[in-house]
Structures are given as structure tokens and as C-alpha cells.
Amino acid sequence: MVQPKVAVFGEALIDMIQQSTGEYQPYIGGSPYNVARSFVRQGLDCYYLSPISTDLMGEKILDSAREDGIKIPENYRSQRNTSLALVYKDHDGKPSYRLYRKGVADLDVTPEKLLDVLPPDIELFHTGSLALVPEMLDVLIPVIRELKTRGVKISIDVNVRKGVEENHHQYVAAIWRFVEFADIVKVSDEDLALKGLHGKPEFHAKAMLDRMDRGIVILTLGEGGSHLITQDFNFRQDVIEARDFKDTVGAGDTYFSALVAELLKGGALSPNAPEEILKRALRFGAAAASLNVSKVGCQPPTYAEVQKFMQTL
């Protein structure tokens, strides 16, 4: 069976995660990079297309990517610094972030350079999170337009963060612009609130769907579970409780990437896919997230590990 080929663009950074002792331990992270790691572990052929810094942290990211089997273009590095995130956890293990994002390596790219390193035969292009900022509109939108003419699916994780941009309204407007091009979008109730959309999350997820062309919206509600929403369906999935909970770092990235990978491998990344396949992908993503939160930091499970776990549920 030929592995679906995908590409990911967005931040690879160092999460400095607060420990119970008050100390900080470094972990390689960044939502799109976590997605790339998870895609590989789910059996996809994945390219990571944001430039990696030549600094010491960048070398660690590059070594990690190669160890995971993520494909990196040759001679595609940046002299800019690796981005950092301080990650604070509350008593429930829920993270909050302080981001260092100005002049960083993963945004050091032009549309021409990105198109030049894009494999010609990818099925899906994923981006989101800290790449969805106003300065990247002129970089990513031309690339996405070109990919859509090739029939490539576009996956976006909204993943709103406080303090990413000084002008929050421009930041939110940029996110809406990116969403218009997506085939599948993940958004959480927290993301919607940070966009200024309060009230019923399902209502706002539907409004997001209306901006898309025959798309799919994945809505996550923390302990309230998740939904897969199309113009015709709204499937709900309960959270699958972890047997040994550690923290929620990377849970959303793992959930979404496992779900998308499952749909891609089944040739079913479409709102017209059979109901049972959409429901299975939703449950598969929830199971993957459950395995992730049983470890410290983002450590996505493999396809075989998720399959084995689902047999016990």
C-alpha cells in the first residue's frame, strides 16, 4: 500500500515546560511540528517545510526530525533563532504559554522558496497555529492557491494563542482568511473564545464551515469531547479517559493529526465520506489523544499503538 504523502508548514520550537519542582525542562514542540511527528507515526510520508535554525536548538530539532523519519529539504536552514515557548501548567495539567516569536527561523521563507521545496505529489498540506499571522498571508495564500489548483487538500489547525500579535483583531482576521481555503479545520472552544466568539461553540463552528467550500470542521471541547461537523452531519465523540494521566501538552495536535491521517489513508477526507468512516476517524483521534496525555509533553502514539488501545475500549 502506498503511503499518502503530506507536507507540514509551521513552527518547530522548544517548549520549556514547568515541572512540579518549579524548574523548566526543554521539549521539542510547536503544533505543526507535533503534527508532522504524528503523521509519520501514523504511517504517512511527511515533509516538514518550515526552515530550521542553524543554532543549537535547531540542530536538536533537525536530529529529532531525522530520527522520527520526517523528511527535510536539503540546504533549507535559517540563520534566525529557534522560537521558544514557556509552558506553565495548572493543577489539572492544562498548559498556558508565553511565546517568543519575532524574527524566528520557522517564518524565514518566501512563497517562491516554499513552492520550490514542495514535493509535486503531496495529497495534503497542513499548517496552522503560529503560522496564521498577518505577516504570513502574502507567503502562504499564494502557495495554498497553487496547491488547490493541483487538487491538494488543505488542513488547518486554528490554535489561537494570546500575545502572538500586538493587534489581536488583525490576527483574528488573518485566521479567518486562511480558513476560507481549508478542506478540514480544527478549532477548540477556547480558540473561538479568543477570537471573540462566545456562546454556543457548535453555532460558531457551523459559521466557520459556511466560509469553506464543502469542508469539514473538527470542534474540540476539552472534557466535553469533540464533534466532526459537515453541512449534513454533526457527529459527537466523548473523551477517552487516559489510564495514567500526565498532561495535555500536544493532545490537540495528536488528536487532529491521527484523525486526518485515518481519513487520508481511507481516501475519505471529504464531507461526502461514509458516516461510519467519519465516525471511526473521530474515535481514532480521541484514542490517540488519550495515549498522548498519558506521557509528559507531546509524544504521539504510532498507528499500531492506537489500534491496540482501541481493541481494549
N, C-alpha and C positions, 0 to 999 in steps of 0.2 A: 504493500500500500504506500502510495506517495504521500509524504508529509506535506500538509499545507504550509506554504511559505508566507511569512509575515514580516513586517518591519515596524519598529517602535521608535518614536522620537519624543524626547522629553528628558527631564532631569535625572541624572545619576549623581547622588550626593552622599555625604557622610552624615548619618543620624547620630548625634551624641545623645544617647538615651540615659536619662536619670535612673540610677539604681536605688534600691531601698536604703543604702548607706549614704545617699546624697551624692555619691560620685557619678561620673558620666563615663559610659563605655561607648566606643565607636562601632557603628554597624553600617555597612554599605546599604544604602536605600535610595529613596526617590520613587514616587509612584510609578512612572513609566518604566524605570529600570526594574522595579519589582515585577511589573507585568511581563517584561522580557524574560526574566528568570523563570517565571511561572509558565510562560508559553513553552519554553524549552522542556521543562519538566512534564508538561502535558503532551509532549510528542510533536511539537511544531518546529519547523525550521525557521529560526528567528534571527533577524538582523537588528542590531541596535545602532541608530543613525544620528545620535547627538555626539558632537565632538567630546572626547575625554581629555582632561587636563594632563599636561606633562609633569605636574607636581607630584609629590609623594603619594597623596591621597588618590590622584588619578591613576598612578601605577597600580595601586591596590585594587581600584575598580577594574582596570584592564585585566589584571591577573584573575580576578574573580569572574569576570565575563568569560574569559577563555576557559576557566575551569568548569563553568556551568555549561559551556557549549554554545554560548551566544556568539554570533558572527559579527565581527567588527571590520569596517573597511580599512584597507591599508593606508598608511600615511594620512590619517584623518584625526589629528590631535589638535589641541589648542594650548597656547601659552597662558591663557587666562587661568584663574584659580578654580579649584573644585568648590562647589557650593556646600555650605554647611547648614544643618538644622539642629537646634537644641530641642530635645523632645522631653517634655515634662509629663509625668503620668499621675492621675489622681488615684484615689483609693480603690477605684474599680478597674484600674489598669488602662483607662481611656487616655489617649495622648493629646497634648496640645503642643504647638510648635512656635519657635522663634527662628525665622528664616534669614539667611544671608545670601542674597541673590543678585546683587549688582555686579555687572562685568564678569560673569561666570562662564566657564568653559562650555557648558551644555547648550548655551544660546549663541555661541560664536559660529554662526552659519549664515549663508545666503541661500535664496531659492535655487540659484544655479548650482551651487555646491551640493545641496541636498538632492536635487534631481539627478546630479551626476553619479552619486553613490547609491541611489535607489536601485535595487535589483529589478530587472524588467518584468519578472513573472510573479510578483507577490500577489496574494489574494486579499490581504488586509493590511491597512496602515493604521496604527494605533498611536494616539497622542492624548494629551490632557494635562491636568494638574497645573504645574507652574509654567508650562509652555503656553498656556492660554492667556497670555498677557498682550496688551495693546501693541507693544513693540514687535511681536511675532506675527501680527496679522499680515504684514507685507511679505513675510517669509513663507508662512505656512499655507495661506489661502491659495497662492498660485500653484503650489505643489499639490495641494488637495484637488484643485480644479483639474489639473493634468491627470492625476490618478483616477478621478472619476470618469474621464473620457476613456480610460483603459479598462473600466469595469471593476476597479479595485474598491473593496468595501472600506469604509472609514469608521473607526471605532474611537470614541471619545469618553474619557472619564473626567467629569466636570471638576470634582475635588477642589472646591473653593477653600482658600486659605486667607486668614486675616493677615494684613500687613504686607501682602505681596506687592501692591501698588499704592502709592500715596493717594491717587484719585480712584476711590473704590468704584464709582459709577462708571468710569471708563473701563475698568477691569471687568465689571459685570457685563457691559455692552460688548466687549470683546468675546466673552464666553458665549453669549447669545449668537454672535456672528459665526463662531466655529460650529456651534450645534446645528445650524442650518444645513451644513454639508454632511452630517453624520448619518450612517446607516444604523448604528447602535450607540446609545449613550447610557452611561451610568451616572446617577445623581442620588444624593442622600437627602434626608430631611434636613440635616444640618447645612448641606450645600444650599438648599432652597432658602433657608432662613438667612444665611449670609448673603444671598442675592437679594434679600428684602422681600422674599415671598413667604408670608406667614399664612397659617390656616391649614387647610387640608392638603397634605403633600401629594396625594393622588390627583387632585384637581390641577395642581401646578405641573405635575409630570405629564398630564394629558395636554396641557398648554404647550409644553416643550415639544411633545410629539407632533402637534399641529404645525410647528415650524419646520419639521423634517419631511422628506419625501419618502413615504412608505417605510417608516423606520420602526425601531424598537427602543423603548426606554426601560432601563432597569432601575427601579427605585428601591433604595435600601433604607430601612427604618430602625437600625440598631437592634435592640432586643425585640422590636416589633416585627422582625422578619424582613421580607423583601417581596417585590412584585415584578413581574415581566408584563409590560403593557404595550399593546399594539392598538391600532384603530378598532380592532374587532375583539381583542381578548384582554383580560386582566387576571393573570394567574398569581396566586399568593403562595409564598413558601415560608414556613416557620424557621426560626433559628434552630440549628442543630447544635445542641449544647456540647461544649468541649469536655472531655473526661478529666483533663488536667490543665485548667486554665492558667495562662501566664500573662499575656497582654494582648491588646487588639492591634498592635502595630502591623500594618500591611494586610489586615484582614480583608478590607475592601478591594485591594489590588488583587489578592489571591482569589477572592470570590468571583470578581468580574472576569479575570483572565481565564479561569477554569471554565466558566460558563461560555465565554466566547470561543475558546478552543474546542469545547464539546460541540457547539453548533457548527463551527468550521469543518471539523472532521466528519460531521454527518452531512455536509453540504446543505446546511439548514439555517444559515444566517440570513433569514428572511422572515418578515411578518406573516408570510403565507406558508411557513413550515407547519407540518402536522402538530397538533396540540400536544400529543404525547412526547414528541421530541423536545418541544419548548419547555414543557414541564420537567422533563428529565434533566435538561441542561440547568434549569433553575435549582433543582435539588442537588445536582452535582457541584455547582458553585458553592452552595451552602455547606456541603460536606467538606470541600477543600478549605473553606474559611475556618471551619471548626478545627481541622487539623493544624492550621497555621497558628491559631490563638493558643494552642497547647504548648507553643515554644516561645522563647523570648525573641523579640524582633520579628522581621518578616522572613519566614523560611517556608516558602511554598512547597506543598507536597507533590510527589510525582503522580502520574495518572494511575499507576498500579496501586499506590497507597490509597488514593481516593476510592478506587474500585473496591479494594479490600475492606475499607472502612464502611462503605455503603452496604456491603453484604451483612454487616453486623447491626444495621439500624432497623 
